[in-house]
Amino acid sequence: MAEQTAPPAAETARPPGGPTAEKPDAAVVRDSLGVGVAVGLSGFAFGVTAVGAGLGLLQTCALSLLVFTGASQFALVGALAAGGNPFTAAAGAFFLGTRNAFYGLRLSQLLALPRAVRPFAAHWVIDETAAVSLAQPTRRAARLGFTATGLTLYVLWNLTTLLGALGAEAIGDTDAWGLDAAGPAVFLALLAPMLRTTTERAVAGLAVVLGLGFLPVLPAGVPVLVAALAAPAVLWLHGRKEARDTRSAASEEEKR
């Protein structure tokens, strides 16, 4: 048998276009814990917001345990708090959560987890675990980052959701404390750092205009569905602009 000169593929696989330097496990865990703790603490705001929207303690905790997509959870309870139809609110939360499916397509190739583990790992495919995993230089580091971030965030998010729900029940009317603004504030705080390109900012800006513009005329929960049209609209306009620029460049080249 020939001597093995290369380590297993699972240890050397790197995200395409990613960094090539090795990264110590301690650094991966440190970064994962930082993300997990920072975001996990916002579960308290969700617990308060959900109870303020009329959900019970068990319903609030079940959402965090079973759904575990912070933005979708905030969208659901926000629509319910505004008096929206439960089906409309659920539809808005569902469409907002579909982005995790696209994360899953990318992470399935990067992590290459055993089939028996994939259904359980899919529950942890969210913004934060995807971001940490994709930032790692090797498959092994990506798996470690995914696991550490997912475990930390899941445990802390559910614990703070419980504490927030209990606290909301103890203080009574959350509207009197202005805590109904906690959910949207946390969501915006999570979203803002992700808007790095002009196209992303344009999508976010148009979504705000559509959502607020239709808020007075449509039932609660429906404006968020209309706001989702911002992405295809901006991408269509961006595509047309690129096509015009290409034709213009070609025309200038012909004149030369």
KABEL-V372031 format. One record per pair of residues at least 12 apart in sequence whose ideal C-beta (glycine too) atoms are under 8 Angstrom apart, sorted by sequence separation. I is the first residue (numbers start at 0). J is the second residue. If there is no record, write none. Layout:
BEGIN
<<I,J> <I,J>>
END
This chain:
BEGIN
<<132,144> <210,222> <213,225> <46,59> <49,62> <62,75> <75,88> <78,91> <131,144> <132,145> <190,203> <209,222> <210,223> <213,226> <45,59> <62,76> <74,88> <75,89> <78,92> <131,145> <210,225> <75,91> <128,144> <131,147> <132,148> <209,225> <210,226> <46,63> <74,91> <75,92> <128,145> <131,148> <209,226> <45,63> <74,92> <103,121> <106,124> <207,226> <209,228> <72,92> <128,148> <206,226> <209,229> <42,63> <71,92> <74,95> <103,124> <127,148> <128,149> <206,227> <54,76> <71,93> <102,124> <106,128> <110,132> <123,145> <49,72> <102,125> <106,129> <109,132> <206,229> <45,69> <52,76> <68,92> <71,95> <102,126> <105,129> <109,133> <125,149> <128,152> <205,229> <206,230> <48,73> <52,77> <54,79> <70,95> <71,96> <99,124> <120,145> <123,148> <127,152> <53,79> <66,92> <70,96> <99,125> <102,128> <106,132> <123,149> <203,229> <42,69> <45,72> <49,76> <52,79> <53,80> <68,95> <102,129> <106,133> <111,138> <123,150> <125,152> <202,229> <205,232> <41,69> <45,73> <48,76> <52,80> <68,96> <98,126> <105,133> <110,138> <202,230> <205,233> <48,77> <51,80> <109,138> <120,149> <123,152> <66,96> <112,142> <123,153> <38,69> <45,76> <68,99> <110,141> <202,233> <48,80> <109,141> <110,142> <201,233> <202,234> <110,145> <198,233> <198,234> <201,237> <106,145> <198,237> <67,122> <67,123> <69,125> <70,126> <68,125> <67,125> <126,189> <126,193> <67,153> <69,156> <38,127> <67,156> <35,127> <34,127> <63,156> <64,157> <63,157> <14,109> <34,130> <12,109> <34,131> <60,157> <63,160> <62,160> <12,111> <80,179> <31,131> <60,160> <30,131> <59,160> <60,161> <9,111> <30,134> <60,164> <56,161> <59,164> <77,182> <76,182> <77,183> <27,135> <56,164> <56,165> <73,182> <73,183> <45,156> <49,160> <31,143> <35,147> <39,151> <56,168> <73,185> <74,186> <22,135> <27,140> <31,144> <35,148> <39,152> <42,155> <46,159> <50,163> <73,186> <22,136> <30,144> <34,148> <35,149> <38,152> <42,156> <45,159> <46,160> <49,163> <50,164> <21,136> <22,137> <28,143> <32,147> <35,150> <36,151> <39,154> <40,155> <41,156> <42,157> <45,160> <46,161> <48,163> <49,164> <17,133> <20,136> <21,137> <24,140> <27,143> <31,147> <35,151> <39,155> <42,158> <43,159> <46,162> <47,163> <51,167> <69,185> <70,186> <17,134> <19,136> <27,144> <31,148> <34,151> <35,152> <39,156> <42,159> <43,160> <46,163> <47,164> <50,167> <69,186> <17,135> <18,136> <22,140> <34,152> <38,156> <41,159> <42,160> <45,163> <46,164> <49,167> <50,168> <14,133> <17,136> <24,143> <28,147> <32,151> <36,155> <39,158> <40,159> <43,162> <44,163> <46,165> <47,166> <70,189> <27,147> <31,151> <35,155> <39,159> <43,163> <46,166> <47,167> <69,189> <70,190> <14,135> <42,163> <46,167> <14,136> <51,173> <13,136> <43,166> <50,173> <51,174> <13,137> <12,137> <13,138> <48,173> <11,137> <12,138> <47,173> <10,137> <11,138> <14,141> <51,178> <10,138> <51,179> <95,223> <9,138> <10,139> <91,220> <8,138> <9,139> <48,178> <90,220> <91,221> <94,224> <47,178> <48,179> <87,218> <88,219> <87,219> <88,220> <91,223> <95,227> <48,181> <87,220> <91,224> <94,227> <44,178> <47,181> <48,182> <84,218> <87,221> <90,224> <83,218> <84,219> <83,219> <84,220> <44,181> <45,182> <82,219> <83,220> <87,224> <44,182> <81,219> <83,221> <81,220> <44,184> <45,185> <44,185> <78,219> <78,220> <41,185> <78,223> <41,188> <41,189> <74,223> <38,189>>
END
